[in-house]
Amino acid sequence: MRLKITTKNKTTQKSALTSAKPQRATPAAGVEAAEKAIERELRTAGFPMEMDDLKEYVMLSHKGISSEVFDRAFNKLKEAGRIFTNREDIVLLTSSAKLHTGVVQGHRDGFGFLICEEDGPDMYIPPEEMTKVLPGDIVVAREAGTDYRGRGLADIVELADRKLKRIVGRFELRRGVGIVVPEDARICKTILIAPGRSLGATPSQIVVVELEDKGLLTNSPVGHVVEILGTIDEPGMETEIAVRKFDLPYKFSEETKKEIKRFSDSVTIFETE
């Protein structure tokens, strides 16, 4: 379900802009002051605003706020989940729309939880909503009632950020189509491999896939293979999977490699004392 946000017409917004009485100019207003100004103007307007109109209004009403300061404050508010923007750059306060921003925590049984960034209880994500997201996604959701335990039900409306961009899984062929079954049981979707982008992987090999979907997931997310690790029974494969699954650093930088060359492969008698 996609959240639809409408704004009042341009005439109404522009009249508000032109009639606004500028506040006393302050020298180089800080980011914190700009954050408060943005929230205050959205609250006063009482309706969602287009990004450009909001910026113009805030800068006209608060002479000390520069474009750069506004952008920094806006991004901080967005990262903190205090404001929400959709793909049409419509902005509103999350509190006014009863929206919640949080991190998705998946469960192997198909459901999940939204770990809310603001104070308040976490929300239950039913299996049908979990098909839109991956564990670790930062999403915006609205409360769609409660379940039989009294927990808030999360209706996911927008993806704010995706932390998990690569997935480790087993490559398979089904009816001639390449797919990858994730090793992480919390990911309940198979990944379709784009034609000609399997790197020559063969069935049952463990591969690393990079997702091509940038927003909420479709019924069949598409990706391409970026690395073939081998077969599951090869020595050290569990370590290789864990390193990539948790995005642990495993490659040395060129500077480190140069530093290593300074050392011998053996330990001298002096080094043991």
N, C-alpha and C positions, 0 to 999 in steps of 0.2 A: 504494500500500500504506500503510495507516494503522497507526501504532504504537499498540499497546494496552498500557496501564500499569495494573496493579492494585496496590492497597495491602492491607496486612494489615487484619484486621477492626478495628472501632472499639474493641472490648474490649481487644485487645492494645495498641493505640496509647494508649488512656486509662490503662491500667495503667502504661505506661512514663512517661506524664506525671506521674501521681500519685506514683510511686516515685522520680522523679528528685530528686537532692539538689541544691538550688540552690547555685550557686557564690557566692563572696563578692561582695557587692554592690560595684559600682564606680560612682563618681559620673559620670553622663552618659557612658556608654560611647560611643566614637566609631563612625563608620560602618565603618571598617576592622575594628575589633574585632567588630562585628556580622556582617560578611561571614565572618570566620573562624568565628564561633559557628554560623552557619547551615550552612556546609560541614561543620563538625565534627559537628553533630547529625545531618545527613543521612548522613554516613559511618558514624557510630556505629549509627544505626538499621538500616542495611543493607537498607532497602526504601523505595520511594517513599512520600511522605507527602502528606496533604491540606494545602493551603495554610494553612487556619485552625489545624490541629493543630500544624503546624510553628511557626507564629508563637507560639501559646500555649506550646509546649514551650520555645522559645528564651527567651521573656520570663520564664518561671518559673525557668529554670535560670540566667539571667544578669540579675540584678535591675537592673543599670545600663542595660539596653537598653530604650528606650521604643518605643512603637508606631511613632512617626515615624521613629526611627533604623532600626528593623527594615525598614520599607518602603523607605527610601532604599538600604539595603544590599542588600536583595532585588532591587531594580530594577537596581542596578549589576552584580550577579552575573548577572542575566538578560541584560543588554545585552552583557556580556563573553562570554556563551556558556558560563559555568561551571555554570549550572543550567538546567533545562528544565522548562517547565510546559505541559501540554496544555490543551484547552478545558474539561476537568473540574476544573481547578486542582489537578492532581496534580503534585507537585514531585519531581525527582530530580537527582542530580549527572550531568552529561553524561559525565563520565569513567567512571562506574560502568556506564552503559548503552552505552558506546562510541559516543556520539553526537558529531557534529561540527557546529558552527555556523559559517556562512560566507556569503559573498556570491556570488550566481550570476553567472557570466560567460558570456554566450551566444555562439554561433558561427552564422554564416549557413547552415552546412550542417546545422543542426538539433541538434547536440550542444552540450555546454557543460562548464564546470568550476566546481567549488565552491572558492572561494578561502577557505581555512579561517582563522578568526580566531586560533586557537591555533597554537602551533608545530607544524610537521609539513607533509608534502607536500599539495598540492592534490589534489582528487579529480575523477575523470571523471564527468560526468553524461550518461548515454546519452539518445538522442532521445526515448524513451518517457517518461523522467522529466522532460525539459525541457518537455513539454506541460503540466506542472502549474504552471510558474513563468514569470517574466519576468526579463530581464536586470536586475541590480541588487537583486533580492529578497534579503532576509536569511532564510535557512532553516536548519532543523535536519535533519540527515540522518544515517543510519547507514551504515557500510561494509558493502556486500553483495558481498564477494569482490573479485577483481581482474580486469582485462581482460588481453588477450594481451600488453600491454606492461608488465604488472605494476603498473598504476595502480589505486588504490582506486576502486571503483565506488560512487557515491553513490545511496542509496535515500532520497528526500526524504520526510520524515514530517510536517513541520509548517512553516507559514509564520510567521516571527517578525515581519517588517516588510516592507512593500512601498513602495519609494521611487518607483517609476514608477506614478503614479496616472492619468496622462493619456497618450494615444497619438495620434500624428499619422498619418493614413493616407488612402487613397483610398476614397471612398464608392462603393458599387456596389449594384445590385439583382439578386438572383438568385431567380427564381421568386416575385417580389413581396416578398421579404424583404430588408431593408436590412442590409448588412454593410460593414465597413471593413477594407481590406487595409493593414496597417501599412507605413509607408515604411521603417522599420528592418528590414533583412533578418534580424536576429537574432531577431525575434519571429515565430515560425513558425505563428501562429494568426491566423485572421480573427476579428473581433469582431462578434457579432450586435448589431444596434441594436434596442433595445426599441421596440415598436409606438408610433407617435405621438411619438417622441423623437428625430427626425432633424433638427429645426429647418428642415425643408423642403429639405434637401440634395438635389442631383440627381446622377445617375451621373457619375463621373469628377472630381467636385469633391474638393478636399483639405480634410479636416475634422480637428477635434480631438475625441477621444472620451474621456470619463471612465468608467472601469470601475466596474461595480456589484458585481463579485465581490470579497469581502473576504478570502477564504481561498485555499487552493490552487485553481488554475484547473480548471474542468470542461472537457469536450470542446469546448464552445462558450461561451466567456466572453461575458457580456452587458455592454453599455455604452450610453451615450447621448451624442449630439453636443452639445458645449458651444460650438463655434465653427466657422464656415465660413470658410476662408481664400481660396478661389477655385479656379481651374483651374491645373494644373501649368505651363502655358506663360505665365502672367502674369508680368510683370517683377517681380523681387524675391522670387518665390515660394520659391526655394531658401533665401534668408535667413530668410523667415518660418518655414519648416519647421525649419531648424536652431535658431532661437531657442527654439521650443517643444519640440523634441526633446531639447535639452540643458537645458531649464528655465532659460534665461537671462532676467534681468530686462529688460523692454522697455517698461514703463509707468512714467511719472514720477509721483511722489507729489504730492499737492496742495501741500505745502510747497515742493517743487522748482519746480512750475509758477508759484507766486507769486514765487519768487526770479528766475525767468527774465524775468518781466514788467518787472523793473527795468532790463533791458539793452535797448539799441537794436538794430534790425535791421541797422544799418550801423556801420562803424568810423570814428571821428573821427580827424582828423589828429594829435591829442594822444595817442591810443592807439597810434599807429604808431611813436612816438618811443621 
